[in-house]
Amino acid sequence: MSSRSTWQSAGLAEQLEITERSVRRDITRLRDLGYPVHSVSGRYGGYSLGAGGRLPPLLLDDDEAVSIAVALHDVSQRSEQLVAQSALSALTKLGQVLPASLRDRVAALSTVVVGVPRPNDPSPSSSNVDVLMTIALACSRSERLRFDYQTAGGVESSRSVEPYRLVSVGRRWYLVAFDLDRVDWRTFRVDRIDRTRNNGARFVRVEEPDAAALVAQGLAVGAHENIATIRVARPLEITASEINPTTGIATADPDDPAYTLVEIGGDLDWLARFLAGFPLPYEVIEPPELRDELRRLGEVLVAANSGEHRAAGTD
């Protein structure tokens, strides 16, 4: 019926196989429900559905329905209370009308997802919904999974894992799984996973790590060649509130609980700029090159704000 913008009463009656009286009754019912149905009298008049009004029923294919459910679940986990409650309510309503097969996929996702806050992440996620759902089901059912994986350096390999949790960080998804070939826990970016194969082989999990902490650790230090250690003159609870878990790993100083040790990964220039704006007192433990970079940055900042350089065009 969406192929035409305007329909005459007789044409609607013929298409719907009802009487024109029924058409008029149904139009009245739609208007009572809040749908803006416009009518124009005359030879070339008819009915048309206007913009606005209350939200009409949506026709979604399977991937669209699951994608909306994924987004609503993410919003419900990350947002302030009012928005989170609305998202959770919408997710519940969506779940009530989903077919059983889709409802199982969405339910699986809800039980195996954890989140790590990562503010101001501009990078979009290109994770395939089918891949995401296959992983979620394997996690919830404790079924082994095989997939092709490409590292950040472009190296391709085939992995066999026992999947545990999906972790959302900003706009990206990560799989935390026990790698059977490497006999260790690993994290995988979902947008780098392809050709997932689930053969239904079940396994019994004997260890359950902190999935969010594993992903955060990988982002904070695992992906960097340069790792700096600083000692902050504040206890852990204060220091941790100033460092996002994907930026640095904070642990209490074993020698003095009034101090915190923080590991941060990145190149020397970025580390120096980050520490220049860090609001708590600290000292650099290692590497010594970072202290040199901080001194160099300090000299640049002092020179730029010494007042010796006057704005162009002033006396």
C-alpha positions as CSV (number, residue, x, y, z in Angstrom):
1,M,0.0,0.0,0.0
2,S,3.0,2.3,0.3
3,S,3.5,2.5,-3.4
4,R,1.0,5.4,-3.7
5,S,0.7,8.5,-1.6
6,T,-3.1,8.9,-2.1
7,W,-5.8,6.3,-2.3
8,Q,-9.5,6.8,-3.1
9,S,-12.1,5.0,-1.0
10,A,-13.1,2.6,-3.8
11,G,-9.5,1.7,-4.5
12,L,-8.8,0.9,-0.9
13,A,-11.9,-1.2,-0.6
14,E,-10.9,-3.2,-3.7
15,Q,-7.3,-3.7,-2.5
16,L,-8.4,-4.7,1.0
17,E,-11.4,-6.7,-0.2
18,I,-13.8,-4.8,2.1
19,T,-16.6,-2.4,1.7
20,E,-16.2,1.4,1.4
21,R,-18.2,1.7,4.6
22,S,-15.5,-0.4,6.3
23,V,-12.8,1.8,4.8
24,R,-14.4,4.9,6.3
25,R,-14.8,3.1,9.7
26,D,-11.1,2.0,9.7
27,I,-10.0,5.5,8.8
28,T,-11.9,6.9,11.8
29,R,-10.2,4.3,14.0
30,L,-6.8,5.2,12.7
31,R,-7.4,8.8,13.5
32,D,-8.6,7.9,17.0
33,L,-5.3,6.1,17.5
34,G,-3.3,9.2,16.6
35,Y,-2.5,8.5,13.0
36,P,-2.7,11.7,10.8
37,V,-4.9,10.5,7.9
38,H,-5.7,13.4,5.6
39,S,-8.7,13.4,3.2
40,V,-9.4,15.5,0.2
41,S,-12.9,15.5,-1.3
42,G,-13.7,15.7,-5.0
43,R,-13.1,13.7,-8.1
44,Y,-9.4,13.5,-7.6
45,G,-9.4,13.4,-3.9
46,G,-8.7,10.5,-1.5
47,Y,-6.9,9.5,1.7
48,S,-3.2,9.9,2.5
49,L,-1.2,9.2,5.6
50,G,0.5,12.4,6.9
51,A,3.8,12.7,8.7
52,G,4.0,12.9,12.5
53,G,1.4,11.5,14.9
54,R,2.1,8.6,17.1
55,L,4.7,6.0,16.2
56,P,3.2,3.5,13.8
57,P,4.0,-0.2,13.8
58,L,7.5,-1.0,12.4
59,L,8.2,-3.7,9.8
60,L,11.7,-5.0,10.6
61,D,13.7,-7.8,9.1
62,D,15.7,-10.1,11.4
63,D,19.0,-8.3,11.3
64,E,17.3,-4.9,11.9
65,A,15.4,-6.2,14.9
66,V,18.5,-7.7,16.5
67,S,20.5,-4.6,15.7
68,I,17.9,-2.5,17.5
69,A,17.9,-4.9,20.5
70,V,21.8,-4.7,20.6
71,A,21.7,-0.9,20.6
72,L,18.9,-0.7,23.3
73,H,20.8,-3.1,25.5
74,D,24.0,-1.0,25.1
75,V,22.1,2.2,25.9
76,S,20.5,0.6,29.0
77,Q,23.9,-0.3,30.3
78,R,25.6,3.0,29.8
79,S,23.2,5.9,30.1
80,E,21.8,7.9,33.0
81,Q,18.9,6.4,34.9
82,L,16.0,7.9,33.0
83,V,17.4,7.1,29.6
84,A,18.5,3.6,30.7
85,Q,15.0,2.8,32.1
86,S,13.4,3.9,28.8
87,A,15.8,1.8,26.8
88,L,15.2,-1.2,29.0
89,S,11.4,-0.7,28.7
90,A,11.7,-0.5,24.9
91,L,13.9,-3.6,24.8
92,T,11.4,-5.5,26.9
93,K,8.6,-4.6,24.6
94,L,10.7,-5.5,21.5
95,G,11.4,-8.9,23.1
96,Q,7.7,-9.6,23.6
97,V,7.0,-9.4,19.9
98,L,10.1,-11.0,18.5
99,P,9.9,-14.5,17.0
100,A,11.2,-17.2,19.3
101,S,14.4,-17.7,17.3
102,L,15.3,-14.0,17.5
103,R,14.2,-13.8,21.1
104,D,16.8,-16.5,22.0
105,R,19.5,-14.6,20.2
106,V,18.7,-11.3,22.0
107,A,18.4,-13.1,25.4
108,A,21.8,-14.7,24.8
109,L,23.3,-11.4,24.1
110,S,21.9,-9.9,27.3
111,T,23.4,-12.6,29.5
112,V,26.9,-12.5,28.1
113,V,27.6,-8.8,27.6
114,V,29.6,-6.6,30.0
115,G,30.6,-3.0,29.4
116,V,33.7,-0.8,29.9
117,P,33.3,2.9,29.8
118,R,35.4,4.7,27.2
119,P,34.4,8.3,26.8
120,N,34.7,10.3,23.5
121,D,35.4,7.2,21.4
122,P,35.0,8.4,17.8
123,S,35.7,5.1,16.1
124,P,32.7,3.4,14.7
125,S,32.0,-0.3,15.0
126,S,31.7,-2.4,11.9
127,S,30.9,-5.6,13.7
128,N,28.6,-8.0,11.7
129,V,25.4,-8.6,13.5
130,D,25.3,-12.3,12.5
131,V,28.9,-12.8,13.9
132,L,27.9,-11.0,17.1
133,M,24.9,-13.2,17.6
134,T,26.8,-16.4,16.8
135,I,29.4,-15.5,19.4
136,A,26.7,-14.5,22.0
137,L,24.9,-17.9,21.6
138,A,28.2,-19.8,21.8
139,C,29.0,-17.9,25.0
140,S,25.6,-18.6,26.6
141,R,25.6,-22.2,25.6
142,S,29.3,-22.9,26.5
143,E,30.0,-24.2,23.0
144,R,33.4,-24.1,21.3
145,L,33.8,-21.8,18.4
146,R,36.2,-21.5,15.5
147,F,36.7,-18.4,13.4
148,D,39.2,-16.6,11.2
149,Y,40.9,-13.6,12.8
150,Q,43.0,-10.7,11.5
151,T,45.3,-8.8,13.9
152,A,45.9,-5.1,13.8
153,G,49.1,-5.8,11.8
154,G,47.1,-7.7,9.2
155,V,48.2,-11.2,10.2
156,E,45.4,-13.7,9.5
157,S,44.9,-16.9,11.5
158,S,42.3,-19.5,12.4
159,R,41.4,-19.6,16.1
160,S,39.7,-22.3,18.2
161,V,38.3,-20.9,21.4
162,E,36.0,-21.5,24.4
163,P,34.0,-18.2,24.3
164,Y,33.2,-16.5,27.6
165,R,32.0,-12.9,27.4
166,L,31.3,-10.1,24.9
167,V,32.6,-6.8,26.1
168,S,31.4,-3.5,24.7
169,V,33.9,-0.6,24.8
170,G,32.7,2.7,23.3
171,R,31.5,1.7,19.9
172,R,33.5,-1.5,19.7
173,W,32.9,-5.1,20.7
174,Y,35.5,-7.6,22.1
175,L,35.3,-11.3,22.7
176,V,37.0,-12.7,25.8
177,A,37.7,-16.4,25.2
178,F,40.1,-19.2,26.2
179,D,42.3,-19.8,23.2
180,L,42.8,-23.6,22.9
181,D,45.8,-23.3,20.7
182,R,47.7,-20.8,22.9
183,V,46.3,-22.3,26.2
184,D,45.5,-18.9,27.6
185,W,42.9,-16.2,27.8
186,R,42.7,-13.8,24.9
187,T,40.6,-10.9,23.7
188,F,39.5,-10.5,20.1
189,R,38.0,-7.5,18.4
190,V,34.7,-8.7,16.9
191,D,35.0,-6.6,13.8
192,R,38.2,-8.5,12.9
193,I,36.4,-11.9,13.3
194,D,35.1,-13.7,10.2
195,R,33.7,-17.0,9.2
196,T,32.5,-18.2,12.6
197,R,31.9,-21.9,12.9
198,N,30.1,-23.5,15.8
199,N,30.2,-27.3,15.7
200,G,28.1,-27.6,18.9
201,A,30.9,-29.1,21.0
202,R,30.2,-28.3,24.6
203,F,32.8,-27.5,27.3
204,V,32.9,-27.0,31.1
205,R,34.4,-23.7,32.2
206,V,36.7,-24.1,35.1
207,E,37.8,-20.5,35.3
208,E,35.9,-17.2,35.0
209,P,38.1,-14.2,34.7
210,D,37.1,-10.5,34.9
211,A,36.3,-10.1,31.2
212,A,36.0,-6.3,31.4
213,A,39.3,-6.0,33.2
214,L,41.0,-8.2,30.6
215,V,39.8,-6.0,27.8
216,A,40.6,-2.8,29.6
217,Q,44.1,-4.1,30.3
218,G,44.7,-5.0,26.7
219,L,43.6,-1.5,25.6
220,A,45.6,0.3,28.3
221,V,48.9,-1.5,27.9
222,G,48.7,-4.6,25.8
223,A,48.4,-2.8,22.5
224,H,51.5,-0.6,23.1
225,E,55.2,-1.0,22.9
226,N,56.0,1.7,25.4
227,I,54.7,1.1,29.0
228,A,55.2,3.8,31.6
229,T,54.9,3.2,35.4
230,I,54.0,6.2,37.6
231,R,53.6,6.4,41.4
232,V,50.7,8.6,42.4
233,A,50.6,10.2,45.8
234,R,47.0,9.3,46.5
235,P,45.3,6.0,47.5
236,L,43.8,3.7,44.9
237,E,40.2,4.8,45.2
238,I,41.1,8.4,44.4
239,T,43.6,7.7,41.7
240,A,41.2,5.2,39.9
241,S,38.5,7.9,39.7
242,E,40.9,10.0,37.6
243,I,42.1,7.3,35.2
244,N,39.7,5.5,32.7
245,P,40.4,1.7,32.9
246,T,41.1,1.7,29.1
247,T,43.8,4.3,29.7
248,G,45.8,3.0,32.6
249,I,45.9,0.1,35.1
250,A,45.9,1.3,38.7
251,T,46.9,-0.9,41.6
252,A,47.6,-0.1,45.2
253,D,51.3,0.3,46.1
254,P,52.2,-2.8,48.0
255,D,54.8,-0.8,50.0
256,D,52.4,2.0,51.0
257,P,48.6,2.0,50.6
258,A,48.6,5.8,50.6
259,Y,50.1,5.6,47.1
260,T,49.0,4.0,43.8
261,L,51.0,2.5,41.0
262,V,49.7,3.1,37.5
263,E,50.7,1.5,34.2
264,I,50.0,3.5,31.0
265,G,50.8,2.6,27.4
266,G,51.6,4.9,24.5
267,D,54.3,6.7,22.7
268,L,56.4,9.2,24.8
269,D,54.9,12.3,23.3
270,W,51.3,11.2,24.2
271,L,52.3,10.0,27.6
272,A,54.0,13.3,28.4
273,R,50.9,15.3,27.3
274,F,48.6,13.0,29.3
275,L,50.7,13.4,32.4
276,A,51.0,17.2,31.9
277,G,47.2,17.4,32.5
278,F,47.0,14.8,35.2
279,P,45.4,16.4,38.3
280,L,47.2,14.3,41.0
281,P,50.8,14.5,42.2
282,Y,53.0,11.8,40.8
283,E,56.5,10.7,40.0
284,V,57.6,8.7,36.9
285,I,59.2,5.4,37.9
286,E,60.0,4.2,34.4
287,P,61.1,4.7,31.6
288,P,63.6,7.5,32.3
289,E,63.0,8.7,28.7
290,L,59.6,9.8,29.8
291,R,61.1,12.2,32.4
292,D,63.2,13.7,29.6
293,E,60.1,14.1,27.5
294,L,58.2,15.8,30.3
295,R,61.0,18.2,30.8
296,R,61.1,19.0,27.1
297,L,57.3,19.5,27.0
298,G,57.6,21.7,30.1
299,E,60.1,24.0,28.4
300,V,57.9,24.3,25.4
301,L,54.9,25.3,27.5
302,V,56.9,27.8,29.5
303,A,58.4,29.4,26.4
304,A,54.9,29.6,24.8
305,N,53.5,31.3,27.8
306,S,56.4,33.5,29.0
307,G,54.9,36.7,27.6
308,E,58.0,37.4,25.5
309,H,56.2,36.9,22.2
310,R,53.7,39.6,21.5
311,A,50.7,39.1,19.2
312,A,51.4,40.3,15.6
313,G,50.3,43.9,15.0
314,T,50.7,45.1,18.6
315,D,53.2,47.7,19.9
